[in-house]
Amino acid sequence: MTWTPNRRMALLAVVTLVLDQLTKFGVLRFLGYAQERVVLEGFFKFVHWGNTGAAWSMFHGNNEMLTIVALLALLVLFLTRHHFGIEQPLGQWALGFMFGGIAGNIVDRIVHGHVVDFIYFHVRTRNGAEAGFPAFNVADSGICIGVGLMFLLSWLMDAKKPEEPAAAPAETVSKESAPAASKEA
């Protein structure tokens, strides 16, 4: 079998999707909704939280609309993939991670009515309050890694472009050096 860019992207998307759904299955199996399991006290825990919004719970309560937006984003990204450096392995990895991550969260929205988030990093402030990064999952990580790789690819491709020579400054023609106009009678 020949490994075309599309096959590489599809393989990485499937691996990301499967890993995402397996980890979420574990969370659903071993943690009740809103339960937490401390891994590193004061720093990291597994949680079982639902998110009907987008990143950082923006647009909370709009699961159906966000499902449609995610489906459209996935379709547009797929149809325009040739604009994203898929001839480069880095572009294939970026899109594979993004496709798998978007698909993983779409599955959650359709099956569970919300995205299952379970990875939660936090610190304790001096007054004992918990300050944390929003909970996320493997799909979110795939999307973020894919976007990061896309930025890196864009930066690398810009760095490879040869610089265009600067335009020569326009020469100023002085009145003395300009040829005299001939007068014909």
N, C-alpha and C positions, 0 to 999 in steps of 0.2 A: 504494500500500500504506500502510495506517495503522500508525504505530509505537506499538504498545501497550506497556505496561510489560513484559509477558512477552517480546515480540519484542526489545526493547532488551536485556533480560537475556540472552536466548539469543544475540544477536549478539555481545555482549561475552564471553560464555562460550566461544563458538566461536573468536573471535579469540584469546583467552587460551590455549585448548587448542591451536590450530594453531601459535601462536608458541612455546609450550612444546615441542611435539613437533618442530618444525623445528629449534630450537636443540639439542635432545637428539640429533636425527639428525646434526647437525654434529659434536657431541662424539663420538658413536659412530663416525662416519666418519673423523675426523681425530686422535683421541686413543685410544690403546690403554688398556685397563683399568688404572687406578692411575697412568696417566701424567699429567704436569703440563706446562703451558705458561705460563711467566712473562709477564705483561703489564706490570706495574709492579714492579720488583724491591723486595722487602721489604714489599709492600702488597697486590698483587692478582695472581691467576693463575687460569687455567682448569685444572680438574682433571677426571678421569673417575673418580668414585667411585660405588659402589653403596650404597644404604641400605635394609636390610630392616626397619628400625625406623620410628619416627615422628620428629617433630622432635628434633633433637640426638641422634639415634640411640637415643632411649628405646625400650624394648621391642624391641631389636635381635634379629633372628632370627624375628620373628613376622609375616612378610610376608602369609601367608594370612589370619590373624586381622585384621590391619590393613586388608587389602583388603575384607573383609566389613564392618568398622566404617566404613570410608570410604564404601562403597556405601550402608549404612544412613544415615549422616550426610547424604549427598547426597539420598537419598530424603526423609528427614524435613525437611531444609532446604527442599526443593522443595515439599513438601506444606504446609508452614507459612509459606511465603514472604509471605503476606498480612499476617503479624504483624510484618514487618520493614521497613515503610515503603516498599513498592514503588510507592506513589503519588508518591513523591518521586524525582527523578532520581538523587540521591545513594544512595538505597536500591537502585535498579535497578543502578547501577554496582557497589555493594558486593556484591550477590548475583551479578551477572554474573561479577565477578572470582573470587568464591569457587567458584561452580559450575565455571568453567573450570579453576581450579587443582586442585580436588578431582578432577575428571575426568582431568586430565593425569597426576596421580600414580597414579590407579587404572589407567590404560592402562599405565604403566610396570610396576606391580606384576604385572599380568596378562601382559604381553608379555615383559618382561625378568627377572621374578622379584625385582626390587628397583627402587627409585626411583633414577633417574640424577641425581646431583647434580654440578654443574660450576662454580659460581661460588664463589670462595673468597677472602675478604679476610683479611689477617693483618698482623701487625707482628713485627719482630724485637725481642726483649727485650735488655737489656744483656749478658746472657751468651750471646747468639747464638741462643737457642731461638726457635722460631716459636710465637707465640700468635695463634690465629685464631678467627674466628666460624665456626660450623659451615657447611660447604659447603651450597649450596642451588641452586634452579633457578627457572625462570620460573613454574612452577605454585605453588611455595612463595611466591613474591613475590605472585602473584595472590591467594592465600589471605590473606596478611598485609595486603595493601592493602585487600582486601574487609573484613576484620575491623576495620581501622583506620577505614575509611569508615563502618562500622556504628556504631562508638563515637562518631564525629563526628556522625553523624545523630542518634543518641540524645541526645547533649549538646545539639545545636541544637533538637531537638524539646522537650526539657525546658526550655530557656531561653525558648521561645515560650509555654509554658503560663502562663496568668495565675495569679498567686499567689492562693490562697484566703484570704479575709479571716480574720484571727485571731478565734477565738471570744471573745465578750465575756465579761469575767470575771463569774463568778456573783456576784450581788448578795447581800450579807449582810443579813439582816433582824435588826435589833436587837429586843430584847424590848420596848423602850419604843415602837417604831413599829408593832409588830404589833397588830392590832386585838384588843381584849379579847374573849374568848369569852363569849357571852351564856349566862346560866344560866336555864334554864327549869324551873319547878317544876311 
